């Protein structure tokens, strides 16, 4: 009897463990909403100085790296895709349970919406991350009629059958990346989409916003007032249509009535202040890219500081999270620059531009035949050694070392996080002939060319971001000058 009871208990423990693990994999993990709330709850009580609310216009345009690195401002963006004003309100109520920020920012793009048409994904991303049952339920009911709300209230119905849509992102190894470990709600893009600068003169006139949006703006302002927290309303720059702006003129009028600051950054004066270039600083018609968000956030920060005095948290170990988050974004920029590097000078500058890089250098054919190759090696930290055909070097903050050893045959494998770097060199007899086999692979992707030119291959991995930055093949022209080609 005892043995049967023991086996039953063990069975249910194992079943619970397996179901719990499956649930963690199947849960939604979208950056834009779900992960935003998850990482918000990780923050210690009362550590956030500026809380930003709003749609993708908030989390694409407000740059938390600039706020921390250049002003010492600790900020967090509680945004969601197409987030309506009422969703911002319930997110704010949730936030006030653990945080008392020095300032609340409300990005008002969705104040001008004209309907309640939302996709299932938008409702999920704006509501399912909320923990407190009454705030979550109230937000869901604000989105959808009661008869349609049960799926969102009992969310397991939506995610339990996700088996076919599960990706690498759903597993713990991916969630351990710096992108998620130090998430501040900001999502950025390095894409550029040239857009025409909006015609400010064609946007005159006032058109009222809907009663629902107005009532929730009033509620947000009232809630901030009840908690003695200043609030600032703003509209970030985007390629708007003239008729859009009429409703934002009404929001400006409403803010004036409520006695709060509203700044519309879509004006000639503010375009000049931010230096926004619509040809280069947008990722699409509604959102700024990295460069645009940096420009905009400098001006936003100055305007914030004119509303309230904010502490400088730089150097305070309590705010290491924001320092690491900022480091992630800087490494992301460095990685983009590495990928775009078209000269040895650019490549070396960016390799030396981050302490988180692990660089592998594989020489194919004798380096003595490669013109200015030795200068390249010296600048990489490989000195007092003339590389031969098939040499592999590993370079990190501890310096450079020969990873391939010596001899006519070697292999090297290194597992870094959930990735594998493999290289080898071998003399292989086949059909009475001798061939040289060379491999340099990352996650089984081969980077050594089949025709085996006289080249140096440089593979750069970022151990903080846990991503492959670039693989470059450097050949040399007849004059001995290096020529870089992209292998990734």
Secondary structure, DSSP 8 states (H G I E B T S, - for coil): -HHHHHHHHHHHHHHHHHHHHHHHHHS---TTTHHHHHHHTTS-TT--SEEEEESHHHHHHS-HHHHHHHH---EEEEE-TT--HHHHHHHHHHHTTT---SEEEEE-GGGG-------HHHHHHHHTT--SHHHHHHHHHHHS-GGG-HHHHTTHHHHTTGGGG--GGGSHHHHTSHHHHT--S--------------GGG--S-----HHHHHHHHHHHHHHHHTT-EEEEEE------HHHHHHHHHHHHHHHHHT-EEEE--SHHHHHHHT--TTTSBSSSS-B-HHHHHHHHHHHHHHHHHHS-----TT-GGGHHHHHHHHHHHHHHHHHHHHH--SHHHHHHHHTT-TTEEEEEEEES-GGGSTTHHHHHHHTT--S----TT-EEEEETTEEEESS-SSS-EEEEEEETTEEEEEEEEEEEETTEEEEEEEEEETTEE-S-TT--SEEEEEEEETTTTEEEEEEEEEE-TTS-EEEEE--
